[in-house]
Amino acid sequence: MATVSFFNRSATARLTSNAQSTPVVATQDRSLQNTGFLASLATVKHGHNIKFGGQATFTPVNETFSFYPTVHFDDLVDENGNVFPNPVNNFNATNPFAFHGEKTGRTLSAYMQDRFTVLKNLTFDLGVRYDNYHLLISEQALSPRVGVAYFIPRTQTTLRASYNRLFQPPPAENLLLASSVEANAISPIAVLQGNTTVAPILPDKEHAFEFGVQQLLTKYFRANLTVYQKRIQNFSDKDQFFETGVIFPITISSGRVTGEELRFESIDLHGFRMFASYANARAYGVTPINGGLFLGEDPQDLQIPGLIFANDHDQRNEAHFQLSYNHRSGIYASFSGRYDSGVPAEVEPGTTLAQFVADGFDPRLYHEIDFERGRVRPRTILNLSVGADLFQKERTNLNVQFDIQNLTNELFLYNFESVFSGTHVGFPRLFSGRVALRFK
């Protein structure tokens, strides 16, 4: 069976502000387009399920960005106490920082994979992928992949293991700006170190290992346990421009993500289904920053080689559950919840409420931070959805759905004062609905 697809996706993003904005007035207008095609051919022969194909993507990028400060920025001080004027102070309303860039990139990919059974109940998945990327840099990669699964009929157990080499090109959002000489001139790190060239943002390369077991517990329930580790070169992350919504891609020398996941789920029991899962993970990066720019921050520690630091999504405990019901008439409902133990926060132990408020933060957020652990406090968010298929015909279907997210209206933080992502406050109780008319 052959498949050929052509696609075109376009997106625009704009940021506006006004003279009362602090600490900067920033404006942005950028667009990103993906145009290309993909094709594949699959065949089954002599017990082999073979598939091969390829993809070509062309990415025109257009970025315009400007800003000027509305407060005076402190001078920059290096580790030896030398003082440098902050270049941000060189701009004002009549002379803003301005950048415009345009460039078209492309990615060419090809792959081949095969699934086959060597012995009874022993299945192999083998594959290899080739990627050739070009935008601001040119790089290519060959990515082998292998997976094996063995089913034990007597105990209804499936054992599995896999290895994947992954190649991820740099994000295109603000890539031109983050790689520009103009932006480098206002980067605190570049000013302190006297760098006049920009380190290119490099592709993220990963070695991913996974081991798992699936066990049928009863005829109604099964459990799935997964242990994984990712060893990453050029750990992809982002830097936020002050407290604006503008982010820039960066890469860190290396990183590692290790975790375990346990999931219980049921089959359909008279319309009811449920699952519950638990995950534990550790994610960290290893300095130095080896690609992109920090704009607005002065993280000199991140230039020290070999420093291990917790990543923004480093979180020890997560739990998730969902109970759903589907009636034959088309009415359905689901109730779900998620617990998060909290990600790292850039805070000082022993900070008082008075100090917190004096630094300009909302006092309500003080109780959402564990200053001794250096993490945001744990949270549990509950959600409810109800819906119905009201009009079901052979070729048409009318669906309505109503959702409540954060059912208890809990105040919570995703993260706080992260060097990479700033501060993000969770959404309050959110009501939403939809009406969908589907044609088959």
Secondary structure, 3 states (H helix, E strand, C coil): CEEEEEEEEEEEEEECCCCCCCCEEEEEEEEEEEEEEEEEEEEEECCEEEEEEEEEEEEEEEEEEEEEECCCCCCEECCCCCEECCHHHHCECCECEEEEEEEEEEEEEEEEEEEEEEECCEEEEEEEEEEEEECCCEEEEEEEEEEEEEEECCCCEEEEEEEEEEEECCCCCCHHHHCCHHHHCCCHHHHHHCCCCCCCCCCEEEEEEEEEEEEECCCCEEEEEEEEEEEEEEEEEEEECCCCCCEEEEEEEEEEEEEEEEEEEECCECCEEEEEEEEEEEEEEEEEEEECCCCCCCCHHHHCCCCEEECCCCCCCEEEEEEEEECCCCEEEEEEEEEECCCECCCCCCCCHHHHHHCCCCHHHHHHEECCCCEECCEEEEEEEEEEEEEECCCEEEEEEEEEECCCCCCCEEEEEECCCEEEECCCCEEEEEEEEEEC
